[in-house]
Every structure is written in C-alpha cells, then in structure tokens.
Amino acid sequence: MSGDQSAPGGGTVPEKADETAFWETPDVYGAYPRLTEDQIARLAEHGQRRTMAPNDVLIREGERCETFFVVLSGSVAVVEDHGTPEEHVLRVHGPGRFIGELGLLYGQVAFYTAVAREPGEVLVVSLDQLRHLVSQDPTIGDVVLRACLGRRALLVGQGAGFRIIGSRYSPDTRRLREFAVRNRLPHRWIDLETDKEAEELLRRFGVGPAETPLVIWRDTTLLRNPSNAELARLIGLPSLPAGNRHGDVLIVGSGPAGLAAAVYAASEGLNTTVVEAMATGGQAGTSSRIENLLGFPSGISGAELTERAVLQADKFGARISLPLEATGLHAKDQDHYVVAFADGSEIAARAVVLAMGARYRRLHVPGIERLEGTSVHYSATVYEAQQCRTDPVAVVGGGNSAGQAVLFLAGFAPKVHLLVRGASLEANMSRYLVDQVERHPRVEVMLHTEVTEVIGREVLEELDVVDNRTGAHRRLAVRSLFVFTGADPHTEWLAGTIALDSRGFVLTGPEAQEACAYPEVWHGRGRPCMTLEASLPGVFAVGDVRSGSVKRVASAAGEGAMAIHFVHRHLGHSAVPGTTGTPTVAGHSDVPPRLRHKESAWLA
C-alpha cells in the first residue's frame, strides 16, 4: 500500500489524489489490496476498459456475480440495501483496487451493490477469464483469493446479507443457522425471543410467529422455513445441472480427503462429481488455524484451505453440488454404482469414493439442548468468536481440535477454561499445541473435569463441573461453551451395504474383503481388495470415515489422492491427464499405451 497517505477519520488518500478526491476505506487485514501496474496490465490483456458515470451500478445485490471490476480512475462505493431508506456504505475503493468478494469466484449472488461514486474508468474481466487467471497466475491468484476471503469474513462480521428470523429454541432455526455458518454465508440472525426487530419484520411481511423461521433478503424475498437446498439455491451455491447424473467417479464428502480426490481425479481426466450434505471443508473447514500442515509454516485457516482446494478442483473440471445428503448405495450393473439422495435424485458412477468424514459428538448433559446454536457450539469460527469479546468461555475436549479452538478463542474472550476429562493434555494433543495452550495467559486448563449441567434459560450463564477424582463440584460463570469431544462417522446409510467396524467406520483392504457379506462380488475379479477399497469392488473410503485412519488433515488429503490411483486400477487403466480412458477388456484401456503413465511400484 505504499504511496497512500493518512486521511481524516482513518481513511486514505491514494497517490492520484490530484485526479480524484475521495476518502477511501483503509486496507483491513489485506482485504483491500491495491494491484500493481504489472498486475493491472496482466488483467488488461483479458479485459476491456469501460467508462463509468456517478451512480452507475456495476454489481447489484441479489444478482449473480459474473464480472470482475478493477477501478482505474474515479471511485466505487460498496453499499448494502441500495435504493432503500436503510442504504448504507460498507466500503469505498479507488484506483488500483478491485470490486468483488468470495462469491465472485463461485458465481454466487452478490451480498452488496457496487455503484460508481465518482466518474472514472474500470477494467472489466469476465468471470471465466478471472478463474483462469487465478488458477494460472500465482501472483494475481494469491492477491485475489486472500482479499476475497478477507472480504467475506468482514461481510460475515458485519451481519450483511440475508436475515434469519426464528426462535433460539427452534430446531429449524438452528439448522438454517448452522448451514449458513458452515458455508460461510453472510447473514444475521434475529432472535424471535429477544430481538424487537423480529416483531416489526413479522408485521411488515404479514406472517405470524408460527410460520418462522423465515429467511428475508433485500426486503423483497421471503422464504418460510426453507430447506437447506432452497437456501442454497437462493444464494447460488453450486449444484449439478439437470440430467448430469453419470460419471467416472462420485466422491461423497468434501473435506480434505474428498477435495484431494476431486483434484487428482479431475486433473487425470476422470469425469468427477463431488456431493456434500452440509458444507465444503468438513470439520477442517471450521478450524481457525491449522499449524501442523506441511507447507504452511505460519499455519492456514480451514476456510482458506477449503476455498483454495475448491478452486483447484473447479479448475480441473470437477463438479461440486450441495446440499445433497446420501441415503443409499447399490450396484446398478457390473460396472456402475448408484448413490441415492434424500431429495429423491440419484447419481451413477463407475467408482465411488466415500469421504464423509465424521461429525463431532454432542455433549449430553441437562440443559444443553435449548442452548445449542446460541451459547453452545460445536465449532469455533469467527461467527461464534465475535460473541465472546466480553465474557469468559469454556471449551470441552482434549484433542487438537480443542487446542486450536482454545488458542483462537483466547484472542477474543478475556478468559478461556479448557475442560479435559483425562489426566493430561499430552495424551491426545500435539506437543506444539500443548505448549501454546499451557503458556497462554488467558487460558486455564482444568484436568479431570467433566460438565454435569448447563445452566441458563435464554443464554448460558453457568456450568456445573465435577472433578472426576474427588467428586467435588464447581460452578463456572461462562457465556459460551464449545464442545470438541471426538467424532462419529456418518455411515448409517451404508449399514448392511458395506462392511463397517464396531464403531461404524468403513473397513478397507483385506479386513473389508474378509468381512464382506457378499463374497461372491469378488469372484472373477482376479485381484484382492486394494488398500483403500471397501468391501464392494470399486468403492473406496478415505479420511476420517475410514477405519484405522490417522485423523489429520495431511493424511486425509494423502488418502484422497492415493484413492484415485486405485480407482484407475479398478477401472482397468492408468492415469492419463486430459483423457477418460474407458476399459475395453479387463486390464486394458482405449488410451494408447504410449500415452499411459506407469503405475507407481510402491502403490501396487
């Protein structure tokens, strides 16, 4: 940002202040970078110049983002509720800055309106060209992606976007809030029980409390208790085109394992589809900072890791659809499987990769259910952390997820109590996290401690905890509780179809073949069950859902990549970038041998 000068009120005046006089929103956390002349020239090779007059609308709230704008001269204001009495300015950008946030990269609808504030000129780049540049030019890609992620976080923090009106006691309200939070969608929750604005909005739209929860956007769109799929369509989250229900590989789940499988499958020419029941990124996507991932010495947030992986998968042509909840798996014929979904749709594929991960266990203590989603949380993201700036909080758990959450929350809350049932942190937490947790001045580690009751009617007021050695009880005055007590696999829909272990995780390799309820499916295959293969040939399990897996992001991503090697072996051909080699006879492909890569000996 060299060349900027301080302006009254905390704004900045750009270098070209003699050409255009305005107050510009200061750069916050790298969310509003100014592109260099070289970067603008690179973008100009793929765009067109356009003049703008005052009040020209470049991007309109609620409409799909299809264009990337770089301000060359003049200024552009980013506003919410444009054209209404509630209109207010969120940002102002001058020469060298670009307009857009994360939704731009995915073709989502805009959560704001961008309008010319002063006359000038903009560079216009199509969405397709922008995606190409972001994936091909690392310099521009890093600047744009980091800025878009930062802008989405700021929109979230400001409560921009749509509004959810509903009672904190309503399961459907909690469902909609969780879906919005997990998908990092800008929104604001208006509690029917305590917020005076709720009654005013209900009167304005002529609906009663019994019809809540409601989703309201721009005062023109109202959805009564929408399904997650309906909310996803409103915002423009990705979905499969009608009729596109066949492919080479179907990946169920989009955590690190599923996204890695998607990247490698699509990049090697396989027709690849990814389906997700809740949100891309899985549990890793909710992590505030992952510090033990190879290649990221200063750590990376789960959100940024997820968005980079999604863009990478999209770059190679993988199709991602959500929310689609799998409900059944069966063989269509000798060469295809069909996965059925809760909405009644089906997708057929020649191979299936199961990457559903696992879901955090809920804490079962008196009083907790009514506070889930308001004061009791099962993830620690910026959404929840912003509620903890003035009050102490508690975290339950002794693993890495709990440790990461504690350190993140300690940056917001004045006090964080870490409640651990066991005798030490070292038993389940990485050493680097143990050291940071124990040294942090705002963190109190309480070993041999369990929650016995959650106290509070509308919000959490106190926890009753017990020392499991002595039986002594203690009250903790906290306003939020974060629970990280292990996870259970989401495999109920597979019971009776493939072999699972005693805890519901998917068996793979020799164990799976031995436990197969239908051993005849392996007759004539001429091969044993491969390392990551489940008890049905051509069905693979990777990441946390696999029995015996190492519960780490890096190992999940590695398994996802490795599974595609086995998919190629199952399909009877080797990986060939840019092709989809359909087997003609066992062990052979219609891809000429001179183009086929050799299989890695260590994976044979």
N, C-alpha and C positions, 0 to 999 in steps of 0.2 A: 504493500500500500504506500510505497514511497511516493512523495510528491504531494500527499494530502496535507492539509493544514487544519488545525482545530477551528471549529466554528462555535458560536454561542449556542448553549443548550446541548452540547455534546455531539453536534453534527460535524460533518467535514465538508470542506470546500475542495473540489478537485483541482488539478493543475490548470485546467482550462476554464477557470472561474471567470476570465475576461470574456469568454464566449457565451457562457450561460450561468446565470446566477441563481443558485438554489441551495437549500440545505439538504444534505444527503445523509441518509441513515448510516451511522458508523458501522464498520465491519464488526460482526459479533461471532467469535469462535470460528472464524474462517468461513462463515456462511455467505458473505457478500464480497468475494474477491474481485479485484479489478484485473481483467485479462490484459496480457501484454500485447504489444503491437504485433509481435510474431504470431501469437495465438489468434488474434483477430484476423490477421492475413490468412492464416490456415483455414479458419472458418469461412472467410470470404470466398475461398475457392469453391465452396459448396453451397453458397447462399446468394441472396440478392439484396441490394440496398433498397430501402423504402423510406420516403419522407413521412413524417407524422405531424399532425396539427394538434393543438391543445384539445383535450377531451376525446381524442381518437382512442377507441378501445382495442387493445392488442389481444388480450385474453379475457374471456368472460366467465365469471363464476358459474359453475354448474355445467359448463360445456367441456367437451373432451379437448385435452391439450394436444395440439398437432403441430405446433410451430415453436421454434426456439428463437428468441429475440436477443440481440446484443445492441445495447444503446451506443450509438456512435456520436451523437450530439443531442442536446436537449436533456430532458429528464422524464422519467416514468414513475408514476405512483402506483403502488400495490395497495388496493383498498378492499375492505370487506363490506358486504351489504350495499353494493354500488347502486345509486339511484333511489335509495330509501332514506327515511329520516335517521336511520341508525348508521348511515355510511360513515366509515372512519378509515383513516390512513394507517396502514401497517408498516409500509416501507416507502422510501424514495430512492431511486437509483439514477445515477448519472453516467457520463461517458465511460466506456470500458467495462461496465457491468452488464450481466445478462439477466433475463427475466425467466423465472421458472423454478420449480422445486421437484421433489421426487416423482410426483405423479406424471410429470412431463416425460420421463424416461419410459414409463409403462403405459402411456396413453390413457391414464385415468382422467376423470373430470377435474377441473380446477376448483380449488377451495378459496379463490380470491378473484378479483378483477384487476387487470393491469391496464392503466389508462394514461395516455400522454399528459404530462403536466405542463410541459413547455414544448414549443415547436422544435423539431430536430430531425434526426435520421436514425433508422435502426437497420441492422443487418438481420435478414430473415433466413433461417435454416430449417429445412423440413425435418420432421421427427425421424424419418428413416436415415437421413444423412447424419443427424446428430448421433443416433445409435451407432452408426458405422464409425464415426469419428471417435466416440467414447471408447469403443472396443478396440480400435486400431491405433489410436494415438494416445500413449500413456500419459503424456503431459496434460493434454486437454482433458482426457478421461478422468484423471485424479482430481483436477480442479473442479470439474463439473459435478462429479459424483459426491465429493466431500461437501461441496456447497449445497447440493440438493438434499443430502442427508441432514445437514445442519438446519436448513430452512424448514424441512419437515418437522424436526424436533422443536423449532421455535413456534411453528404454527400449532403444534400439539400443546405446547406450554401455554399459549395464549388462549386456548379454547376456541380456536377458529373452526370453521367447517360446520357440520350438521349438529343438531341438538338431539339428545336422547332424553325424553321426559318419562319418568317412571319411578316407582317406589323402590326404595332400597331393599324391601322385603320380597320383591317380585323376582322369581327365578328367571323370567324372560328379560327383565331389565338387566340382571347380572349377565345373562347370555349375550345380549347385544353389546354391553359394555366390554365384556371380555373379547368379543370378536373385534370390536373397534380398536381396543388397546393392543391386542396381539398383532393386528395388521397395520399398526402404526398410522391409524386414520385420524386426522384432526377432527375433534368433536368436543362437545361439552355436555356433561350430564347434569340435568336439572332434577333434583330430588323432589318427588311428589309430596314427601312427608314434611319437608322443612323449607323448601325454596318458594318464596312468594311469587316468583316469576312463573312458576308452574301453573298456578290458578289463572293468571292473566292469559297465558298462552292457550289453555284449555278453553277459556271463554271465547277467545278470538277465533279459534277453529271450530267451535261448536261441538266439542266432544266432552265426554264425561270421564271421570277417573277410572271407571270400569273398563274403558277402551284402551287404557295405557298398557304397556309402554308405547310411546309414539316416537317416530323419527321425523324431525322437521328440518327442512333445509330451504334457505332463502325465502322463508315465509310463503313459498309457492308450492312446495312438495311436502306431502304428509303421508307417512306410511303408518298404519295401525298394526302394532305388534308384528313387524315383518320378520320373516325367516332370515337367517344369516345369508342365504343365497339372494334374497330380494335386496338386502342392504348392499351386498357385493355388486349386484347389477347396477344399483343407483350410483355407486361410486366409480364403477368401471373397472373393478378387479378382473383379472384375466379369466376367461372361460373358453371352452372348446367350441369351435364353430359347429353348427348343426350338421350332422352326418359324418363328422370326422371321428369315427369310433373304432378305427382299426389301426394297428401299427406293429412295429417290431418289438418294442419294449414299453411296458407300462410300469411306471415307478409310483408306488403308493407311499406317499410321505415326502416332505420337502425340507427335512432338517439337513445337517451337513452331509449325511450319508446319501440321502436321496438326491440332493443337488449335485454332489460329486458324480454320482452315477449318471445323472442327466447330462452333465457337461461332457463326460467321456463317451457316453453312448451317442449323443448327437454329433459330437466332433468326429466320430468314426463312421458317420454315415447312416446310423440306425434311425429309423423313424421313431421318435421318442416322445412320450406323453408322461407328464407328471401330474398327479392329482393330490390334493391336500384337503383335509377336513376342516382345518382351522386357519392356519397362517403359515406362510413360508418361514423357514428358520428353525422350526421346532423349539425345543427348550433352549437351544443355544441362542436363538434369536431374541430371547428375553434377557440374556446376560448383559450386565452393564459393561463388563470388561473381561476379556479372555486374555490372560497374560502368559500362559504356557503353551501357546500355539506356535509351532515352528514358523519362523519368518516374520514374526511380529514382536520384536524385542520390547517395544513400548506398549504392547497389547492392542487389542482391537475390540470394539463393541460388537455384540452379537448382531445388532441391527445392520452395521456396516458390512460385516462379513456376509450376512444373508443377502443384502442388496447387491453386493459385488458378484456373488455366486449366481443369483437370479439373472443378472445382466449377462453373465458369461454363458449360462445355459441358453438364454434367448438368442445370443449372438450366433450360436451354432445351430439354432433352429428347433430346440426343444420347446414343446408346448406345455404350458402350466395352466391348470384350471383349479379354482377354488371358489366356494367350499364344496367339495364332493366327499361325502363320507362313505367309505366302502362297507358293504354289508354282506358280501358273499363272493366266493371264488369257486369256479367249476371249469372242467375241461370242455371245450367246445367240440374239438376233434383231436386227432393225434398231434396236431401241430399248433393248436391255439388254446389259450385260456380266456375265460370271460370273467371280468370283475363287475359285480352289480353294485349299485349305489342307492343311497336312501331316497333319492329323488325319482327312482324308477328307471334310470338310464343304465346302460351297460357299455363297457369298452372291451374289445377283444385285442389280444396281443399274442405274439409268438413266445414271449418270455415276460415274466413278472418279477419285479424287484420289490420286496417288502422292506420299507424303510420308515415305518410309522413311529419309531422311537418309543418313548414311554412317557406317561403322564405322572406328574407329582402326586403323591398320596395326600389326601386330605386329612387334616387333623380332626379326630373325632372326640370332642370334649363338650361338655354342656355349655350352651350359649353361643357356640361358634357359628352356626348356620345362618342366623339372621344378620350377622355382620360380615359374611363373606362378600367380597366385591366392594365393600365400603371401608371397613377398617381391617379386615383380614384378607391377605393377599398370598397368592402362590407364585408370584414373580415380582421382581424388583426392577422396574423400569422408571424412566423419567416421569411417567404418569403418576405412579404411586409416590415416588420420592418427593415430588413437589408438595404433597400433603403433609410432609414431615419436617418442615423447616423450623417449627417452634416447639415441637413436643417429642419426648423420648419414644423410642420404638423397641420392639423385640423381634429377634429372628430365632426360629427353631430349626435346628439341624446341625450336623457336624461334618458335612462333606464340603467339596469345593464350591458347589453352588451356594451354600450358606455363607461360606467365607467371602466369596465375591460379592454377595448381596450386602454383607455387613460393611465391607470397605466402601462400597458405593453409597449406601445409606448414611454412613458416617460423614460423608461430605455434605449432607443436608441436615440431618437431625442432630440435636445437641447431645443426645445420648443413645447408644445402641446396646441393648442387652442381648448377648448370644447365649441361648439356652441349649445345652448339649446334654443328652441323656447319659452318655458314656463318661469314662474317667479321664479322657484326654482328647485333644484335637488331633494329635498325630495319627490316631488310628485310621481316620478316613479323609483327612485333609492334607493337601500337598504342603511340603515344608515351607515353600516361599509364601504361601497364604498364611500359614500358622504364624510365621514371624511377623508379618504385617498386622494381623489381627491382634496379636498379643501386645504389640508396641503402640497401637493406636490409642491416643489419649481419650477418645470419646467412646471406646468400646469396653464393655465389661463382660468377661467370659464367665459363665456360670455352669460349671460341670455338675454331673449327677443331678440334673434339674429337668423336671417334666411339667408341662402345663396340665392343670387339673380342671380349670374353669375359666371361661371368658366372661367378663362382667361388663355390662353396658347395654342399654336398650337401643339407642339410635346410633351411637358411636362407641367404640371401645374405650373403656375408662380404666379398667384394671385387669391384670392377670393374676390368678391364683396359681402359684407354682409350688412344687414339693421337692424336697431333697430326697432322692430315692434310696439313700443310705440310712438316713435318720428318721424320715417321715415328717420332718419339720416343714410347715407351710409358711409361705411368704407372699405378700401382695406387692405387685409391681405396677406403678402408675405409668402406663404407656397408652398411646393413642392409636398405634397401628401394630399389627402382628404379621410377620412374614414367615411362611412355612416352607421349609425345604427338607422333607423327611424321607427322601427316596422316591422311587417311581415304580409304577406298574405298567406292563405292556398293554397296548390297545389291540388285543388279539382275540377278543370274544367272537368276532365274526369269522374267525378261522377254525374255531373248535370243531373237531370232527372231520376237518378237511385236510389239514396237515398236522404233523407231529409237533406237539408242544411239550416243554418240560413241566415240572410240577408247579412252577410259578407262572406259567403262561407264556414264557419266551419261546421263540421259534427254534427248534432243533435244526442243525445243519450238518452236512458231511456224513461220515459213517454212522454217527448216532441217529441221524434222521432216517437213514435208509433202514437201519435195524428196527426203528420204532414205527416204520411205515405201516399203516393199517391196510394198505393195498399193495402188497409186494409185487403183484403182477404187473404194475405200471413200469417196473424196471426191467421186465423180461424183454429181451431183444434189443435193449439199448446198447449193449456191447461196451458198457462203461459203468463204473461205480458212481455213487453220488459224489459230486465235487464239493470242495471245501466249504463254500458259502451257499450250497444248494440245499433247499428244504426237502421234505420227503416226497415231493412231486417233482419230476424232471422238468427243468425249465423255470422253476420258481425258486428265487433266491432271497435270502434275508441278510440285511446289513445294518450296522449301527446298533443302537441300544435295544432294538427289538429282538436281536439275535441272542440266543442262549450262549453264555460264556463270553460275550463281547467285552472289550475294555471300554468303560464309559468315559471316553474322552473325545473331543471334537476331532482331533487329528486322526485317531484310529477309525472313527466313523467315516470320515472323508476317504481314508485309505481303503476301507472295505467297499465303499460305494464305487470307487474307481476299479478296484480289483474284481468286483462282481461283473463288470462289463466284459472283462476278459473271459470269464466263464460263460457269459451269455453268448459270446461269439462261438465258443466251443460247443455249446448246446445247439446253436443254430447250424453248426457244421461248417463255419468259415472263419477266417481270421479277420482282424480289424483292418479296414481299408478306408482311410479318410475320404469323405466325399462320395461314398458309394453305399448301397444297401445290397449286399450280396445274398440273394435268396438261394438256399441249398437246392440242388437238383437231385443229388443222391447223397446218401449218408457219407459225411466226411468231406464232401466236395462243395464247391460254390460256383455260381456262374461268373464270378470275378476271375479274370485271367490270373494264373498262378504267378506271373511275373510282377503283378501289382500287389500281391498279398504279402503282408508282413509276416515274419516268422514269430511264432509264439514264444514267449519268454520261458526258458527252460525251468526257471525256479517256480513257475506257477503251474507247471504241467501236472 
